[in-house]
């Protein structure tokens, strides 16, 4: 029988207990004031923000993955049987899914490294702890992981920021959602909640998700943050429609969201939660 990895968190001065299952990213409410007779599964902030319609961005990407895969399989050949063509078309249909899974794997390693790096800002120690947590990556992924990690470390060491604490779990008793932020930092005498994204850029979904994080954190502690910092780490080169590289693997994109930004973002987040 497979062992379920489980992390238990106490929030609100022990009034709330939540079990987090890292392998499946599930949150289970065990206690809220009193122990529940039946544990309750909570919606994750990332799941709620993920309800935002992204089809306008994803459909062109998926069709591009389809075309690239078919071209790759065609090679320099000029004649194919019907079965050859059907086989290539079928491979094209799942190309976007294969690409997404590979990207998520790289993203998992990079995200874990960033979490570990904030603990002591020692890249070697963070890399070793990443391997300990996630296992040794396959050879074809190592270079991509290392390029993204180098980009993050270069950014972190030149940004003049101070890591105050590492990842933590949040829960909103008012709205009934949970989630995990990545760090809390001090920058230019201001305090920010940080979320890392392994993506080519920063998108609306990220605004809404981090707004949920900070509102829940402030609900629990009563403290006010100056805003959130979103850090996007490119896992691979990004090309435009003409095949020109417009962002390289390891490039870092950052955005600070002020409290006024967060107010608007949270209104949208609560709307998606209602959905």
CORCORKA-V305241 format. One record per residue. N is the residue number from 1. RES is the residue in one small letter. BURIAL is b if it has 16 or more other ideal C-beta (glycine too) atoms within 10 Angstrom, else e. Layout:
<<N:RES:BURIAL> <N:RES:BURIAL>>
//
This chain:
<<1:x:e> <2:x:e> <3:x:e> <4:x:e> <5:x:e> <6:x:e> <7:x:e> <8:x:e> <9:x:b> <10:x:e> <11:x:b> <12:x:e> <13:x:e> <14:x:e> <15:x:e> <16:x:b> <17:x:b> <18:x:b> <19:x:b> <20:x:b> <21:x:e> <22:x:e> <23:x:e> <24:x:e> <25:x:e> <26:x:e> <27:x:b> <28:x:b> <29:x:b> <30:x:e> <31:x:b> <32:x:b> <33:x:e> <34:x:e> <35:x:e> <36:x:e> <37:x:e> <38:x:e> <39:x:e> <40:x:e> <41:x:e> <42:x:b> <43:x:b> <44:x:b> <45:x:b> <46:x:b> <47:x:b> <48:x:b> <49:x:b> <50:x:e> <51:x:e> <52:x:b> <53:x:e> <54:x:e> <55:x:e> <56:x:e> <57:x:e> <58:x:e> <59:x:e> <60:x:e> <61:x:e> <62:x:b> <63:x:e> <64:x:e> <65:x:b> <66:x:b> <67:x:e> <68:x:e> <69:x:b> <70:x:b> <71:x:e> <72:x:e> <73:x:b> <74:x:e> <75:x:e> <76:x:e> <77:x:e> <78:x:e> <79:x:e> <80:x:e> <81:x:e> <82:x:e> <83:x:e> <84:x:e> <85:x:e> <86:x:e> <87:x:e> <88:x:b> <89:x:e> <90:x:e> <91:x:e> <92:x:b> <93:x:e> <94:x:e> <95:x:b> <96:x:b> <97:x:e> <98:x:e> <99:x:b> <100:x:e> <101:x:e> <102:x:b> <103:x:b> <104:x:e> <105:x:b> <106:x:b> <107:x:b> <108:x:b> <109:x:b> <110:x:b> <111:x:b> <112:x:b> <113:x:b> <114:x:b> <115:x:b> <116:x:b> <117:x:b> <118:x:b> <119:x:e> <120:x:e> <121:x:e> <122:x:e> <123:x:b> <124:x:e> <125:x:e> <126:x:b> <127:x:b> <128:x:e> <129:x:b> <130:x:b> <131:x:e> <132:x:e> <133:x:e> <134:x:e> <135:x:e> <136:x:e> <137:x:b> <138:x:e> <139:x:e> <140:x:e> <141:x:e> <142:x:e> <143:x:e> <144:x:b> <145:x:b> <146:x:b> <147:x:b> <148:x:b> <149:x:b> <150:x:e> <151:x:b> <152:x:b> <153:x:b> <154:x:e> <155:x:b> <156:x:b> <157:x:e> <158:x:e> <159:x:e> <160:x:e> <161:x:b> <162:x:e> <163:x:b> <164:x:e> <165:x:e> <166:x:b> <167:x:b> <168:x:b> <169:x:b> <170:x:b> <171:x:b> <172:x:b> <173:x:e> <174:x:e> <175:x:b> <176:x:e> <177:x:b> <178:x:b> <179:x:b> <180:x:b> <181:x:b> <182:x:b> <183:x:b> <184:x:b> <185:x:b> <186:x:e> <187:x:b> <188:x:e> <189:x:e> <190:x:e> <191:x:e> <192:x:b> <193:x:b> <194:x:b> <195:x:b> <196:x:b> <197:x:b> <198:x:b> <199:x:b> <200:x:b> <201:x:e> <202:x:b> <203:x:b> <204:x:e> <205:x:b> <206:x:b> <207:x:b> <208:x:b> <209:x:b> <210:x:b> <211:x:b> <212:x:b> <213:x:b> <214:x:b> <215:x:b> <216:x:b> <217:x:b> <218:x:b> <219:x:b> <220:x:b> <221:x:e> <222:x:e> <223:x:e> <224:x:e> <225:x:b> <226:x:b> <227:x:b> <228:x:b> <229:x:b> <230:x:b> <231:x:b> <232:x:b> <233:x:b> <234:x:b> <235:x:b> <236:x:b> <237:x:e> <238:x:b> <239:x:e> <240:x:e> <241:x:e> <242:x:e> <243:x:e> <244:x:e> <245:x:e> <246:x:e> <247:x:b> <248:x:e> <249:x:b> <250:x:b> <251:x:b> <252:x:e> <253:x:b> <254:x:e> <255:x:b> <256:x:e> <257:x:b> <258:x:e> <259:x:e> <260:x:e> <261:x:b> <262:x:b> <263:x:e> <264:x:e> <265:x:b> <266:x:b> <267:x:e> <268:x:e> <269:x:b> <270:x:b> <271:x:e> <272:x:b> <273:x:b> <274:x:e> <275:x:e>>
//
